[in-house]
Structures are given as structure tokens and as C-alpha cells.
Amino acid sequence: MLSSKGLKGLILSFVLLISLFTVTAFADSPISVYLDGELLQFDVAPRTINDRTMVPMRKIFEELGASVEWDGDTQKITAIKDDTTIVMQIGNDLYFCGLEQKHMDSPPVEIDGRTLVPVRTISESLGCAVDWVEETQTVIITTPGFSGELPSFSANSVLMNDTYI
């Protein structure tokens, strides 16, 4: 028979083991990105790097209405939308939005032959609002002037604002 201490230790070990599987399963959940209520499809899946959601650069810029130029020699990205120009470089956490130099928490990276950029930085630089729903691993981008209805992205239909993506 197990002693009282042995039984408590066994139960504690079991609880810890289950919690590890729960955290791992949650961390591996796919990330969905919606723009004005429409699910975006990427050829390289969005992923979390340095606690930020990273998405393929060309797709997100073009979906937001920007033209994109890539300089493979310098690994520099230039995106232009209306009067906004954004310039970034792989591995560099500094970027330009117009003439203003800014800092991002997670610089662009190359994965599977695609350049991934932080979705919040890109979207907000182009004037969009960005929300994150932790429980469903969902990024919600809303463009200025969007007046349509957004679908529910969580069990209780509450968007968690001010969470960094």
C-alpha cells in the first residue's frame, strides 16, 4: 500500500504530467489570421516567434493593399501603400515607417524560403486595428473604415485587446 505522502506525490505527479500535455497541445494549435472577417490562407503557416505572431510578408502586405519589393542582395523589404512606405530587413529589429525609425520585438526572419514578419507591426503601420484571441489562437485585423460584421472568434465572443501579437 502507498503511504499518504506517496499517494499525494503520485497525484501531484499525475497532475503535473497532464498540465504539460495541455500546455504543449495549446502551444501547437494553429494560428488563424482574419482580415475584415475573412480568413487569410498562407503558403507557410503563421507561427509564434519571440512571443509575436509572424506571417509571410508578401501575402500580408498585399492583402492590406500594399505593393511589395524584395531586394535579395540586402534582404530588404519595401512596402508602399498610399503615402506610407515601410522598410524592413531580415534579422534587423529596426525598421522605417515613413521617415520615422521604429523598433519591433521580433525582426523579419526567413523560414521555408519565405520571409515572415510580425503581423501586428505590419498591420498597425498601415493604420489597421489588431486584436488577439488567446483561446482560439486568432489574429483579427480590421482595416480603417471597415463597417461589416465580424464573426465570433471565441466561445464567449469577447476580444482580448491590448495583448501583443
C-alpha positions as CSV (number, residue, x, y, z in Angstrom):
1,M,0.0,0.0,0.0
2,L,1.0,3.6,-0.6
3,S,1.6,5.9,2.3
4,S,-0.3,9.2,2.5
5,K,2.8,11.0,1.3
6,G,3.3,8.5,-1.5
7,L,-0.3,8.9,-2.7
8,K,0.0,12.7,-2.6
9,G,3.2,12.6,-4.6
10,L,1.7,10.2,-7.2
11,I,-1.4,12.5,-7.6
12,L,0.8,15.6,-7.8
13,S,3.0,13.9,-10.5
14,F,-0.1,12.9,-12.4
15,V,-1.5,16.5,-12.3
16,L,1.8,17.9,-13.5
17,L,2.1,15.4,-16.3
18,I,-1.4,16.3,-17.6
19,S,-0.7,20.0,-17.4
20,L,2.4,19.6,-19.5
21,F,0.4,17.9,-22.2
22,T,-2.3,20.6,-22.1
23,V,0.3,23.4,-22.5
24,T,2.0,21.6,-25.3
25,A,-1.2,20.9,-27.2
26,F,-2.2,24.6,-26.8
27,A,1.1,25.8,-28.0
28,D,0.9,23.7,-31.1
29,S,-2.6,25.0,-32.0
30,P,-2.6,26.6,-35.5
31,I,-2.8,30.3,-35.7
32,S,-5.7,31.8,-37.7
33,V,-5.5,35.3,-39.2
34,Y,-8.6,37.2,-40.2
35,L,-8.8,40.4,-42.2
36,D,-12.1,42.2,-42.0
37,G,-13.7,38.9,-41.1
38,E,-12.2,36.8,-43.9
39,L,-9.8,34.0,-43.1
40,L,-6.4,34.5,-44.8
41,Q,-4.6,31.5,-46.3
42,F,-0.8,31.4,-46.2
43,D,1.6,29.0,-48.0
44,V,3.7,29.0,-44.9
45,A,1.7,28.8,-41.7
46,P,1.8,31.7,-39.2
47,R,3.9,30.9,-36.2
48,T,4.9,32.5,-32.9
49,I,8.5,33.7,-32.7
50,N,9.7,35.8,-29.7
51,D,6.1,35.8,-28.4
52,R,4.9,37.5,-31.7
53,T,2.8,36.1,-34.5
54,M,4.8,36.1,-37.7
55,V,3.2,35.7,-41.2
56,P,4.5,35.6,-44.7
57,M,5.4,39.1,-45.7
58,R,4.2,39.3,-49.3
59,K,0.8,37.9,-48.5
60,I,0.1,40.2,-45.6
61,F,1.3,43.3,-47.3
62,E,-0.7,42.6,-50.5
63,E,-3.9,41.6,-48.5
64,L,-3.6,45.0,-46.8
65,G,-3.3,46.8,-50.2
66,A,0.4,47.5,-50.3
67,S,2.8,46.8,-53.1
68,V,6.0,44.9,-52.1
69,E,9.5,44.9,-53.3
70,W,12.2,42.4,-52.2
71,D,15.9,43.0,-52.5
72,G,17.6,39.6,-52.1
73,D,21.1,41.1,-52.0
74,T,20.4,43.2,-48.9
75,Q,17.4,41.1,-47.7
76,K,15.4,44.3,-47.6
77,I,11.6,44.6,-47.8
78,T,10.0,47.7,-49.0
79,A,6.2,48.0,-48.9
80,I,4.2,51.0,-50.2
81,K,0.6,51.8,-49.6
82,D,-0.8,55.3,-50.5
83,D,1.6,57.7,-48.7
84,T,3.1,55.1,-46.3
85,T,6.4,53.4,-47.0
86,I,7.7,50.6,-44.7
87,V,11.2,49.4,-45.0
88,M,12.4,46.3,-43.1
89,Q,15.4,43.9,-43.2
90,I,15.7,40.3,-42.2
91,G,17.2,40.0,-38.8
92,N,17.0,43.7,-38.1
93,D,14.6,44.8,-35.3
94,L,14.7,48.4,-36.5
95,Y,12.5,49.5,-39.4
96,F,11.3,52.6,-41.1
97,C,7.6,53.7,-41.3
98,G,7.8,56.8,-43.5
99,L,10.8,58.8,-42.2
100,E,10.4,57.5,-38.7
101,Q,12.7,54.7,-37.4
102,K,11.0,52.3,-35.1
103,H,11.7,49.1,-33.1
104,M,9.9,45.8,-33.4
105,D,10.1,43.0,-30.9
106,S,10.6,40.3,-33.4
107,P,12.5,41.1,-36.6
108,P,11.7,39.6,-40.0
109,V,13.0,36.0,-40.5
110,E,13.3,33.6,-43.4
111,I,11.7,30.2,-42.9
112,D,10.9,27.6,-45.6
113,G,12.0,30.1,-48.3
114,R,9.6,32.8,-47.1
115,T,10.1,36.0,-45.2
116,L,7.9,36.2,-42.1
117,V,7.1,39.5,-40.5
118,P,5.3,40.4,-37.3
119,V,1.6,40.8,-38.2
120,R,0.9,43.5,-35.5
121,T,3.7,45.7,-36.6
122,I,2.8,45.5,-40.3
123,S,-1.0,45.9,-39.8
124,E,-0.7,48.8,-37.3
125,S,1.9,50.6,-39.5
126,L,-0.7,50.6,-42.2
127,G,-3.4,52.0,-39.9
128,C,-5.3,48.8,-39.0
129,A,-6.5,47.7,-35.6
130,V,-5.3,44.3,-34.4
131,D,-6.8,42.0,-31.8
132,W,-5.7,38.7,-30.4
133,V,-8.0,35.9,-29.1
134,E,-5.8,33.7,-27.0
135,E,-8.3,30.9,-26.5
136,T,-8.6,30.3,-30.3
137,Q,-5.1,31.5,-31.3
138,T,-6.7,34.0,-33.7
139,V,-5.4,37.3,-35.0
140,I,-8.1,39.7,-36.1
141,I,-7.1,42.6,-38.3
142,T,-9.6,45.4,-39.0
143,T,-8.9,48.0,-41.7
144,P,-9.9,51.6,-41.2
145,G,-13.4,52.3,-42.3
146,F,-14.5,48.6,-42.2
147,S,-18.2,48.6,-41.3
148,G,-19.1,44.9,-41.8
149,E,-19.8,42.4,-39.1
150,L,-17.1,40.2,-37.7
151,P,-17.8,36.6,-36.8
152,S,-17.4,35.3,-33.2
153,F,-13.8,34.3,-32.6
154,S,-14.2,33.0,-29.1
155,A,-16.5,30.9,-27.0
156,N,-17.9,33.9,-25.3
157,S,-17.5,36.4,-28.2
158,V,-15.1,38.6,-26.3
159,L,-12.0,40.0,-28.0
160,M,-9.0,40.4,-25.7
161,N,-7.5,43.8,-26.7
162,D,-4.0,45.0,-25.7
163,T,-2.5,41.6,-26.0
164,Y,0.7,41.8,-28.1
165,I,0.8,39.7,-31.2
